[in-house]
Amino acid sequence: MGDSYCSDCKRNTEVVFDHAAGDTVCSDCGLVLESRSIDETSEWRTFADESGDHDPNRVGGPVNPLLGDVGLSTVISKGPNGSNGDSSLARLQNRGGDPERALVMAFKAIANMADR
């Protein structure tokens, strides 16, 4: 929630973000101010049972616009029973490594220096 200018109300009004539709809606008149918005923040889910345990887990990593692939990657997973469906693919993926690992490490070092 926040305030935004509504062209229908002709003033700043409180707006509500509809996460399912991706719409920003004026809370006074219901006008859709922005549609099909994409939330790029990390998503948190709780997988604890309903006993009230606090167990937040991240679903996906944060998007990093400073990396060439924006921080997105593909991982070849293991098949049933822990075996690789095609061991040559997994071997090639491991051999290729992460070409931007040094860049990620540099960003982490800069962030640590900035926190001091």
N, C-alpha and C positions, 0 to 999 in steps of 0.2 A: 504494500500500500504506500501511497505517497500523494503528492499534489501535482497536478498538471493543468494546463489551460484547456478548457473545453470550449470548442468553437460554437456549440449549441447553447450552452449556458452563458457564454461571453465572460467567463471569469475563471480563476483558479479554483478547482474543485478536487476533492479527494477521489483518487482513482483506485480501481481494484484490478489486479492481474489474474486473469483466468488461465491457469496453467494448462488445463486440458485443451483448450482451443488456441492458446497463445494470444489472447486478446487483452488489451488494456481498455477497461470500460469506465466511463464516468459514473460515479456512485449516485449522483443526483438525477441525471436524466436518462442514463443507460446507453448513451452514445458510445459506439466502439471507436476509441481514439486511435488505436493502433492494432493491426491484426497480424496474425501469423508471426509473432515474435518468437525468437529462439532463446531459450535459457541456456547459456553456456557455462554456468557454474556447475561444480561437481554435485552429484546427487548423493544424498545420504539415505540409507535404509536401515531399519532396525530389524534384525533377525532373531531377537530374543523372544522367548515365550511371553505370554501375557501376564507374567508375574510381576511386571514392573521393572525388570532388569534394564539397565541402560547399556545397549549394545549397538552403537551406530557403526555401520560399515559403508565405505565409499563404493559407489558403483561407477567405475570408470575414473580415469585420471583427469586432472584439470587441463584445459586447453592452454597451450603456451604459444602465443603468436610469434615469439622470437625464434622458434625452431622452424626449419624448412618444411617439415611435415605437420606443423602445428601441434606436435606432441602426440600424434596418432600413430599407431603401429599395428602390425599384424603378427600374431603368434601362432605357430603351428602346434596344436595341442596333441596330447597323447590320446590314443584310441582306447577302446575298452580293455580292461585288464592291464592298463598302464603301458601298452605297447604302442609304438608309433605306427601309424598306418603306412607311411612311406619313410623309412629311416633315412633315405638319402635327402629328403626335403628337410627333415629336422637337422641333419648334419650340416647341410648348406646354410640353414638359418643360423646355427650356432657359429659356424665359421665366419659368416658375414659380420657377426657382432652388431654393435650399435655404432654407426658412423658418427653420430652426434654426441657420443658419451662424453668426450672432452668438453664440448660446449655446455652440456648439462652440468657437469662438475664445476665449470667456471661460473655458471649462473648461481649454483649453490654456494660457492665460495664468496661471491659478491653479496649474496643475501646474508650470509653469516657476518661479513664485515659491516654491512649496513645495520645489523641488529645490535652491534656493540655500542 
